[in-house]
């Protein structure tokens, strides 16, 4: 994403949201996520279902933890203002 220039777009959105809500804004990225709850129910040869499930089992819990921590941080900062 960074090499494609997508990160600069998110930085612009963060800046705008920070100005709109008058509080710091942060972005959390989660990549290579699951598109279907059960890949066996779909014909989609674009994705390797086994790799998606393995990544989901290994990485997604960490993404959830990061999202929870960021939410707690943003809520705490909002209450402090």
N, C-alpha and C positions, 0 to 999 in steps of 0.2 A: 504494500500500500504506500509506503513511504517513497519508494522509487517511482511510483506512478503519480505522485503529487497529491494524493488523497489526504495526506496528513495536513497540508496547508489549508485545505477546505475546512477540516474539522477545527483547526486553530481559529479560523475566521468565525465559525459558528460559536466556539467557546467564548470568543471576545464579545460577540453580539449578545449571547445569553447572559454573560456576566454584567453587561451594561443594562440589559432589560430588567434583570432581577436584582441588580445592585448587590451581587454576591459572587464570589469566585465560582467558576464552572470548570468541571473536569470531564474528560472523556475516557471511557473504559472500552477497550477493543477486545472482542472475542472473535477469533477467526476459525475457519474450517468447522463450523457447527453443523449439527444434523438438520436436514431438510424435512425428513419424515420420521414419525415415531417408530414405524416398522417398515424397513426397506423391502421386506419380502412381499408387501402388498402393492408394490409399484414396480413398473418397468422403467428403470432409469439407469442407463449404462454409463452415464457421465461420472457417477460416483462409485468408489469402491466401498460397498456397504460394510465390509468387515473392518476396513481402516477407519471409516467414520465412527463405527461403534467403539472400536478400541480407543480412538482419540476422545470420544465423548466420555468414556469411562475413566480415562486417565486425566484429561485436562479440564473437562467441564466442571467438576467439583471445585477446582481451584478458581475458575472463572466466577462461579457462584460466590465463593468466599470473597474474592476481590470486589464483586458488585455489592455485597452486603457491607463490607468495610467502607467502600466509597460512599454508599448511601448513608451510613452512620456518620461518617465524617462531614458530609454535606449538610445533614440535618443538624448536627452539633454546631457547625459554623453558622447556619441560618438562625438558630436559636440564640446564639451569642451576639447577634447584631441587633 
